[in-house]
Amino acid sequence: MVAQTNDGPLFLLKKLGGLALVIVGCLLTALGMTFEYTNTTAVGLLFLVLGAVLLTLKIVTRNQGNRVG
C-alpha cells in the first residue's frame, strides 16, 4: 500500500510542528523540574500536550481513508 498525502505543506507543518512542540516541551519540563521552576514546568507540559494532540490529529485524519470493510 502506498500512502497518499493530498494535504501537501499543511501535512508537513502539522507533523513538524507537533514534533517540535514535543521536543521543546520535554526540554522545558526537564529544565523546570531540575531548577524547580513551576511556571517553566507548566509551560513545558502544555507544549507536550499540544504537540501530542497535533500528532494524534494528524494520525487520525490520515487513517480515516483507510477503513477496511
N, CA, C and O atoms as CSV, one atom per row, in Angstrom:
chain,resi,resn,atom,element,x,y,z
A,1,MET,N,N,0.834,-1.183,0.000
A,1,MET,CA,C,0.000,0.000,0.000
A,1,MET,C,C,0.877,1.243,0.000
A,1,MET,O,O,1.887,1.304,0.702
A,2,VAL,N,N,0.496,2.200,-0.766
A,2,VAL,CA,C,1.237,3.454,-0.829
A,2,VAL,C,C,0.407,4.526,-0.143
A,2,VAL,O,O,-0.778,4.690,-0.435
A,3,ALA,N,N,1.029,5.245,0.758
A,3,ALA,CA,C,0.327,6.332,1.450
A,3,ALA,C,C,0.274,7.548,0.544
A,3,ALA,O,O,1.282,7.940,-0.045
A,4,GLN,N,N,-0.887,8.132,0.437
A,4,GLN,CA,C,-1.047,9.336,-0.369
A,4,GLN,C,C,-1.336,10.500,0.549
A,4,GLN,O,O,-2.156,10.406,1.462
A,5,THR,N,N,-0.653,11.596,0.294
A,5,THR,CA,C,-0.874,12.807,1.076
A,5,THR,C,C,-1.286,13.915,0.127
A,5,THR,O,O,-0.477,14.402,-0.662
A,6,ASN,N,N,-2.517,14.302,0.204
A,6,ASN,CA,C,-3.023,15.382,-0.622
A,6,ASN,C,C,-2.945,16.717,0.090
A,6,ASN,O,O,-3.241,17.755,-0.503
A,7,ASP,N,N,-2.550,16.705,1.356
A,7,ASP,CA,C,-2.515,17.931,2.139
A,7,ASP,C,C,-1.317,18.799,1.803
A,7,ASP,O,O,-1.374,20.014,1.995
A,8,GLY,N,N,-0.245,18.223,1.313
A,8,GLY,CA,C,0.939,18.976,0.935
A,8,GLY,C,C,1.622,19.626,2.119
A,8,GLY,O,O,1.934,18.959,3.105
A,9,PRO,N,N,1.859,20.948,2.026
A,9,PRO,CA,C,2.593,21.644,3.083
A,9,PRO,C,C,1.892,21.621,4.435
A,9,PRO,O,O,2.558,21.637,5.470
A,10,LEU,N,N,0.571,21.584,4.447
A,10,LEU,CA,C,-0.155,21.548,5.715
A,10,LEU,C,C,0.136,20.263,6.471
A,10,LEU,O,O,0.265,20.278,7.695
A,11,PHE,N,N,0.237,19.162,5.759
A,11,PHE,CA,C,0.557,17.870,6.370
A,11,PHE,C,C,1.928,17.932,7.031
A,11,PHE,O,O,2.100,17.491,8.167
A,12,LEU,N,N,2.901,18.482,6.310
A,12,LEU,CA,C,4.258,18.585,6.840
A,12,LEU,C,C,4.324,19.549,8.011
A,12,LEU,O,O,5.050,19.308,8.974
A,13,LEU,N,N,3.568,20.641,7.935
A,13,LEU,CA,C,3.561,21.627,9.009
A,13,LEU,C,C,3.004,21.039,10.300
A,13,LEU,O,O,3.563,21.274,11.371
A,14,LYS,N,N,1.920,20.282,10.219
A,14,LYS,CA,C,1.358,19.651,11.416
A,14,LYS,C,C,2.330,18.649,12.018
A,14,LYS,O,O,2.498,18.583,13.236
A,15,LYS,N,N,2.966,17.871,11.153
A,15,LYS,CA,C,3.885,16.847,11.625
A,15,LYS,C,C,5.106,17.474,12.290
A,15,LYS,O,O,5.461,17.105,13.410
A,16,LEU,N,N,5.745,18.411,11.614
A,16,LEU,CA,C,6.933,19.049,12.179
A,16,LEU,C,C,6.592,19.934,13.372
A,16,LEU,O,O,7.360,20.006,14.331
A,17,GLY,N,N,5.449,20.607,13.318
A,17,GLY,CA,C,5.026,21.438,14.442
A,17,GLY,C,C,4.761,20.614,15.680
A,17,GLY,O,O,5.169,20.989,16.780
A,18,GLY,N,N,4.084,19.497,15.513
A,18,GLY,CA,C,3.815,18.614,16.646
A,18,GLY,C,C,5.089,18.041,17.228
A,18,GLY,O,O,5.247,17.969,18.447
A,19,LEU,N,N,5.999,17.632,16.357
A,19,LEU,CA,C,7.266,17.080,16.812
A,19,LEU,C,C,8.103,18.145,17.529
A,19,LEU,O,O,8.716,17.864,18.559
A,20,ALA,N,N,8.127,19.351,16.991
A,20,ALA,CA,C,8.879,20.444,17.620
A,20,ALA,C,C,8.290,20.787,18.990
A,20,ALA,O,O,9.030,21.022,19.945
A,21,LEU,N,N,6.960,20.815,19.083
A,21,LEU,CA,C,6.331,21.102,20.371
A,21,LEU,C,C,6.645,20.036,21.406
A,21,LEU,O,O,6.853,20.353,22.577
A,22,VAL,N,N,6.681,18.779,20.991
A,22,VAL,CA,C,7.007,17.704,21.925
A,22,VAL,C,C,8.455,17.837,22.406
A,22,VAL,O,O,8.731,17.669,23.594
A,23,ILE,N,N,9.371,18.135,21.497
A,23,ILE,CA,C,10.780,18.267,21.880
A,23,ILE,C,C,10.984,19.457,22.807
A,23,ILE,O,O,11.644,19.335,23.839
A,24,VAL,N,N,10.420,20.613,22.443
A,24,VAL,CA,C,10.552,21.804,23.287
A,24,VAL,C,C,9.867,21.580,24.630
A,24,VAL,O,O,10.369,22.017,25.666
A,25,GLY,N,N,8.730,20.904,24.618
A,25,GLY,CA,C,8.028,20.599,25.855
A,25,GLY,C,C,8.848,19.714,26.780
A,25,GLY,O,O,8.872,19.929,27.992
A,26,CYS,N,N,9.524,18.714,26.207
A,26,CYS,CA,C,10.391,17.855,27.028
A,26,CYS,C,C,11.536,18.655,27.634
A,26,CYS,O,O,11.851,18.499,28.814
A,27,LEU,N,N,12.155,19.509,26.829
A,27,LEU,CA,C,13.273,20.305,27.335
A,27,LEU,C,C,12.825,21.275,28.429
A,27,LEU,O,O,13.489,21.398,29.458
A,28,LEU,N,N,11.713,21.957,28.214
A,28,LEU,CA,C,11.228,22.906,29.216
A,28,LEU,C,C,10.792,22.204,30.498
A,28,LEU,O,O,11.029,22.704,31.598
A,29,THR,N,N,10.160,21.055,30.354
A,29,THR,CA,C,9.739,20.310,31.534
A,29,THR,C,C,10.947,19.838,32.338
A,29,THR,O,O,10.956,19.933,33.565
A,30,ALA,N,N,11.961,19.333,31.647
A,30,ALA,CA,C,13.167,18.885,32.340
A,30,ALA,C,C,13.876,20.057,33.024
A,30,ALA,O,O,14.343,19.932,34.156
A,31,LEU,N,N,13.950,21.177,32.341
A,31,LEU,CA,C,14.573,22.364,32.924
A,31,LEU,C,C,13.795,22.843,34.145
A,31,LEU,O,O,14.386,23.171,35.174
A,32,GLY,N,N,12.481,22.882,34.030
A,32,GLY,CA,C,11.648,23.317,35.146
A,32,GLY,C,C,11.714,22.394,36.342
A,32,GLY,O,O,11.704,22.846,37.487
A,33,MET,N,N,11.782,21.092,36.078
A,33,MET,CA,C,11.877,20.141,37.184
A,33,MET,C,C,13.254,20.182,37.850
A,33,MET,O,O,13.367,20.009,39.063
A,34,THR,N,N,14.289,20.409,37.058
A,34,THR,CA,C,15.646,20.440,37.605
A,34,THR,C,C,15.845,21.632,38.537
A,34,THR,O,O,16.386,21.490,39.634
A,35,PHE,N,N,15.402,22.815,38.088
A,35,PHE,CA,C,15.625,24.030,38.864
A,35,PHE,C,C,14.398,24.460,39.669
A,35,PHE,O,O,14.368,25.549,40.242
A,36,GLU,N,N,13.388,23.591,39.703
A,36,GLU,CA,C,12.159,23.826,40.468
A,36,GLU,C,C,11.453,25.123,40.078
A,36,GLU,O,O,11.014,25.889,40.935
A,37,TYR,N,N,11.353,25.355,38.754
A,37,TYR,CA,C,10.592,26.481,38.224
A,37,TYR,C,C,9.198,25.977,37.857
A,37,TYR,O,O,9.027,25.252,36.877
A,38,THR,N,N,8.226,26.362,38.641
A,38,THR,CA,C,6.868,25.860,38.425
A,38,THR,C,C,6.296,26.330,37.092
A,38,THR,O,O,5.672,25.549,36.374
A,39,ASN,N,N,6.507,27.599,36.758
A,39,ASN,CA,C,5.955,28.127,35.505
A,39,ASN,C,C,6.588,27.466,34.289
A,39,ASN,O,O,5.893,27.165,33.319
A,40,THR,N,N,7.880,27.239,34.327
A,40,THR,CA,C,8.555,26.594,33.208
A,40,THR,C,C,8.075,25.155,33.047
A,40,THR,O,O,7.893,24.678,31.927
A,41,THR,N,N,7.875,24.474,34.153
A,41,THR,CA,C,7.361,23.107,34.097
A,41,THR,C,C,5.957,23.083,33.504
A,41,THR,O,O,5.642,22.215,32.689
A,42,ALA,N,N,5.117,24.025,33.904
A,42,ALA,CA,C,3.740,24.084,33.389
A,42,ALA,C,C,3.726,24.375,31.888
A,42,ALA,O,O,2.956,23.764,31.147
A,43,VAL,N,N,4.560,25.290,31.444
A,43,VAL,CA,C,4.624,25.610,30.009
A,43,VAL,C,C,5.150,24.405,29.231
A,43,VAL,O,O,4.655,24.100,28.146
A,44,GLY,N,N,6.148,23.726,29.781
A,44,GLY,CA,C,6.679,22.533,29.135
A,44,GLY,C,C,5.631,21.443,28.998
A,44,GLY,O,O,5.526,20.805,27.949
A,45,LEU,N,N,4.858,21.226,30.048
A,45,LEU,CA,C,3.784,20.227,29.977
A,45,LEU,C,C,2.702,20.635,28.983
A,45,LEU,O,O,2.146,19.789,28.283
A,46,LEU,N,N,2.406,21.923,28.923
A,46,LEU,CA,C,1.431,22.418,27.945
A,46,LEU,C,C,1.911,22.154,26.525
A,46,LEU,O,O,1.138,21.702,25.680
A,47,PHE,N,N,3.192,22.436,26.255
A,47,PHE,CA,C,3.750,22.169,24.929
A,47,PHE,C,C,3.727,20.679,24.609
A,47,PHE,O,O,3.447,20.291,23.475
A,48,LEU,N,N,4.021,19.848,25.600
A,48,LEU,CA,C,3.962,18.401,25.384
A,48,LEU,C,C,2.562,17.951,24.989
A,48,LEU,O,O,2.393,17.159,24.062
A,49,VAL,N,N,1.571,18.457,25.691
A,49,VAL,CA,C,0.182,18.077,25.395
A,49,VAL,C,C,-0.234,18.582,24.018
A,49,VAL,O,O,-0.852,17.846,23.248
A,50,LEU,N,N,0.100,19.832,23.703
A,50,LEU,CA,C,-0.263,20.383,22.388
A,50,LEU,C,C,0.415,19.619,21.253
A,50,LEU,O,O,-0.208,19.349,20.226
A,51,GLY,N,N,1.671,19.277,21.434
A,51,GLY,CA,C,2.373,18.502,20.417
A,51,GLY,C,C,1.763,17.127,20.230
A,51,GLY,O,O,1.609,16.659,19.102
A,52,ALA,N,N,1.414,16.477,21.334
A,52,ALA,CA,C,0.783,15.157,21.245
A,52,ALA,C,C,-0.575,15.235,20.564
A,52,ALA,O,O,-0.940,14.346,19.796
A,53,VAL,N,N,-1.321,16.294,20.844
A,53,VAL,CA,C,-2.634,16.470,20.207
A,53,VAL,C,C,-2.471,16.678,18.706
A,53,VAL,O,O,-3.211,16.085,17.921
A,54,LEU,N,N,-1.518,17.508,18.296
A,54,LEU,CA,C,-1.286,17.724,16.863
A,54,LEU,C,C,-0.904,16.435,16.158
A,54,LEU,O,O,-1.428,16.137,15.084
A,55,LEU,N,N,-0.006,15.674,16.744
A,55,LEU,CA,C,0.393,14.411,16.126
A,55,LEU,C,C,-0.758,13.417,16.086
A,55,LEU,O,O,-0.923,12.697,15.102
A,56,THR,N,N,-1.552,13.373,17.146
A,56,THR,CA,C,-2.698,12.467,17.178
A,56,THR,C,C,-3.735,12.845,16.130
A,56,THR,O,O,-4.268,11.971,15.447
A,57,LEU,N,N,-4.028,14.136,15.994
A,57,LEU,CA,C,-4.988,14.578,14.976
A,57,LEU,C,C,-4.498,14.253,13.572
A,57,LEU,O,O,-5.290,13.882,12.705
A,58,LYS,N,N,-3.198,14.390,13.347
A,58,LYS,CA,C,-2.632,14.067,12.043
A,58,LYS,C,C,-2.806,12.595,11.732
A,58,LYS,O,O,-3.158,12.231,10.610
A,59,ILE,N,N,-2.560,11.749,12.717
A,59,ILE,CA,C,-2.684,10.308,12.513
A,59,ILE,C,C,-4.137,9.912,12.299
A,59,ILE,O,O,-4.433,9.086,11.436
A,60,VAL,N,N,-5.047,10.495,13.076
A,60,VAL,CA,C,-6.462,10.156,12.953
A,60,VAL,C,C,-7.010,10.571,11.593
A,60,VAL,O,O,-7.731,9.803,10.958
A,61,THR,N,N,-6.676,11.779,11.139
A,61,THR,CA,C,-7.180,12.225,9.835
A,61,THR,C,C,-6.563,11.430,8.700
A,61,THR,O,O,-7.212,11.222,7.674
A,62,ARG,N,N,-5.333,10.983,8.855
A,62,ARG,CA,C,-4.689,10.179,7.820
A,62,ARG,C,C,-5.336,8.803,7.728
A,62,ARG,O,O,-5.471,8.261,6.632
A,63,ASN,N,N,-5.739,8.231,8.857
A,63,ASN,CA,C,-6.280,6.881,8.873
A,63,ASN,C,C,-7.770,6.811,8.578
A,63,ASN,O,O,-8.308,5.709,8.470
A,64,GLN,N,N,-8.454,7.931,8.442
A,64,GLN,CA,C,-9.884,7.894,8.153
A,64,GLN,C,C,-10.162,7.327,6.773
A,64,GLN,O,O,-11.214,6.722,6.566
A,65,GLY,N,N,-9.263,7.500,5.834
A,65,GLY,CA,C,-9.468,6.986,4.483
A,65,GLY,C,C,-9.079,5.539,4.331
A,65,GLY,O,O,-9.305,4.967,3.264
A,66,ASN,N,N,-8.507,4.915,5.338
A,66,ASN,CA,C,-8.018,3.545,5.248
A,66,ASN,C,C,-8.953,2.548,5.917
A,66,ASN,O,O,-8.477,1.546,6.450
A,67,ARG,N,N,-10.230,2.774,5.913
A,67,ARG,CA,C,-11.184,1.876,6.564
A,67,ARG,C,C,-11.342,0.607,5.718
A,67,ARG,O,O,-11.496,0.669,4.498
A,68,VAL,N,N,-11.300,-0.521,6.386
A,68,VAL,CA,C,-11.469,-1.808,5.711
A,68,VAL,C,C,-12.852,-2.335,6.055
A,68,VAL,O,O,-13.237,-2.350,7.224
A,69,GLY,N,N,-13.593,-2.760,5.062
A,69,GLY,CA,C,-14.897,-3.279,5.417
A,69,GLY,C,C,-15.800,-3.370,4.320
A,69,GLY,O,O,-16.942,-3.797,4.494
